[in-house]
Amino acid sequence: MDSKYKKLIKCILLDAVGMVSLAIPGIGPFIDVVWAPIAASISYKMFGERKGKYTSLITFIEELLPVTDVVPSFTIFWFLFDFLGLGKEKNSFGNSPDADFAKVQQ
């Protein structure tokens, strides 16, 4: 199986863990307080340093806010970044103004 789809399975499982607190009335909010920083840390590590600082903040807030546990944030981030490829850094050296200078120097 492609590593991209293994990551999808991990994302779905992490979203499921985040939704467990909905099934436990009364204790759910306390579980969210514990899970939110853990989920934010995992999100940071899964999506890299550049995107991870944003995904971790969004995940942290989403896990703390009531009723938002149904939002599959890990899976949404996977779809945006790994499936659609949004936010990928492109090598733009060939299009920069210094590209002609670099070619002359070689």
Kinemage of the C-alpha trace (Angstrom):
@kinemage 1
@onewidth
@group {chain A} dominant
@subgroup {mainchain}
@vectorlist {calphas} color= white
{ca met a 1} P 0.000 0.000 0.000
{ca asp a 2} L 1.235 3.493 -0.855
{ca ser a 3} L 2.536 5.470 2.148
{ca lys a 4} L 0.113 8.252 1.260
{ca tyr a 5} L -2.820 5.913 1.910
{ca lys a 6} L -1.255 4.504 5.072
{ca lys a 7} L -1.192 8.087 6.309
{ca leu a 8} L -4.883 8.405 5.387
{ca ile a 9} L -5.710 5.385 7.550
{ca lys a 10} L -3.791 6.940 10.456
{ca cys a 11} L -5.695 10.194 9.948
{ca ile a 12} L -9.065 8.424 9.994
{ca leu a 13} L -8.102 6.558 13.180
{ca leu a 14} L -6.944 9.770 14.862
{ca asp a 15} L -10.211 11.476 13.916
{ca ala a 16} L -12.094 8.506 15.389
{ca val a 17} L -10.160 8.846 18.648
{ca gly a 18} L -11.114 12.517 18.744
{ca met a 19} L -14.782 11.630 18.289
{ca val a 20} L -14.826 9.110 21.174
{ca ser a 21} L -15.440 11.880 23.688
{ca leu a 22} L -18.859 12.466 22.123
{ca ala a 23} L -19.906 8.974 23.167
{ca ile a 24} L -19.120 9.569 26.842
{ca pro a 25} L -21.551 12.126 28.261
{ca gly a 26} L -20.277 14.184 31.174
{ca ile a 27} L -16.662 13.026 30.869
{ca gly a 28} L -16.243 13.945 27.196
{ca pro a 29} L -15.135 17.555 27.754
{ca phe a 30} L -12.413 16.424 30.154
{ca ile a 31} L -11.189 13.893 27.611
{ca asp a 32} L -11.046 16.713 25.036
{ca val a 33} L -8.846 18.807 27.329
{ca val a 34} L -6.358 15.931 27.504
{ca trp a 35} L -6.663 14.936 23.828
{ca ala a 36} L -6.362 18.459 22.323
{ca pro a 37} L -2.627 18.993 22.993
{ca ile a 38} L -1.835 15.386 22.061
{ca ala a 39} L -3.730 15.718 18.772
{ca ala a 40} L -2.050 19.066 18.061
{ca ser a 41} L 1.385 17.537 18.589
{ca ile a 42} L 0.591 14.596 16.314
{ca ser a 43} L -0.773 16.962 13.661
{ca tyr a 44} L 2.415 19.019 13.766
{ca lys a 45} L 4.559 15.923 13.278
{ca met a 46} L 2.355 14.424 10.547
{ca phe a 47} L 2.143 17.461 8.313
{ca gly a 48} L 5.627 18.893 8.683
{ca glu a 49} L 7.102 21.944 10.248
{ca arg a 50} L 5.757 24.533 7.801
{ca lys a 51} L 2.167 23.308 7.504
{ca gly a 52} L 2.192 21.643 10.908
{ca lys a 53} L 2.276 24.891 12.830
{ca tyr a 54} L -1.090 25.771 11.291
{ca thr a 55} L -2.639 22.317 11.362
{ca ser a 56} L -1.680 21.851 15.001
{ca leu a 57} L -3.290 25.142 16.024
{ca ile a 58} L -6.479 24.350 14.111
{ca thr a 59} L -6.560 20.801 15.525
{ca phe a 60} L -6.017 22.073 19.075
{ca ile a 61} L -8.875 24.584 18.817
{ca glu a 62} L -11.161 22.087 17.070
{ca glu a 63} L -10.640 19.499 19.798
{ca leu a 64} L -11.278 21.993 22.612
{ca leu a 65} L -14.421 23.584 21.215
{ca pro a 66} L -17.685 21.804 22.016
{ca val a 67} L -19.548 19.996 19.232
{ca thr a 68} L -16.622 20.252 16.788
{ca asp a 69} L -15.430 16.712 17.543
{ca val a 70} L -17.379 15.532 14.507
{ca val a 71} L -15.069 17.527 12.202
{ca pro a 72} L -12.483 15.075 10.785
{ca ser a 73} L -9.604 17.581 10.819
{ca phe a 74} L -6.797 15.049 10.280
{ca thr a 75} L -8.583 13.594 7.255
{ca ile a 76} L -9.336 17.053 5.859
{ca phe a 77} L -5.662 18.037 6.175
{ca trp a 78} L -4.609 14.785 4.500
{ca phe a 79} L -7.021 15.475 1.612
{ca leu a 80} L -5.747 19.036 1.165
{ca phe a 81} L -2.016 18.427 1.533
{ca asp a 82} L -1.383 14.816 0.551
{ca phe a 83} L -4.158 14.080 -1.938
{ca leu a 84} L -4.576 17.473 -3.629
{ca gly a 85} L -0.992 18.550 -2.988
{ca leu a 86} L -1.846 22.053 -1.783
{ca gly a 87} L 1.034 23.936 -0.249
{ca lys a 88} L 3.810 21.895 -1.850
{ca glu a 89} L 6.980 23.852 -2.304
{ca lys a 90} L 8.006 24.106 -5.921
{ca asn a 91} L 11.514 24.616 -7.125
{ca ser a 92} L 11.173 28.044 -8.679
{ca phe a 93} L 14.893 28.592 -9.258
{ca gly a 94} L 14.431 28.339 -13.016
{ca asn a 95} L 11.880 31.159 -12.950
{ca ser a 96} L 13.729 33.558 -10.663
{ca pro a 97} L 15.564 36.655 -11.910
{ca asp a 98} L 18.822 35.123 -10.675
{ca ala a 99} L 18.337 32.034 -12.820
{ca asp a 100} L 19.972 33.655 -15.863
{ca phe a 101} L 22.906 34.808 -13.765
{ca ala a 102} L 23.331 31.311 -12.331
{ca lys a 103} L 23.300 29.811 -15.836
{ca val a 104} L 26.001 32.210 -17.002
{ca gln a 105} L 28.223 31.371 -14.024
{ca gln a 106} L 28.090 27.617 -14.660
